[in-house]
């Protein structure tokens, strides 16, 4: 359940069963753009291990790209986790042309939606 895309727009993910697989949507865009994410809806129960995370860069098998040593931002500002039933008010933005949303939806019918845009990076 890993997807790589360069398509902006609105995305919706809903659990079809109670399996708690970790999945990811990897975004890549042109080198002169950054990835902007706004969560429209979040209904991911915390109590049974549900989680949605945003990574500035990419993460796979606990390895981050760019690595913490090669990135100008501190790691704790590049990784955000969310769960519960709420609206995420902040707009999340990568500092380069790649980002990933990872999620675990262990309860059937629970899910989230978000909008992705690729913004021109003036630097």
Buried (B, 14 or more C-beta within 10 A) or exposed (E): EEEEEBEBEEBEBEBEEEEBEEEBBBBBBEEEBBBBBBBEBBBBBEEBEBBBBBBBBBBEEEEBBBEEEEBEEEBEEBBBEBBEEEEBEEEBBBBBBBBBBBBBBBBEEBBBBBBBBBEEBEE
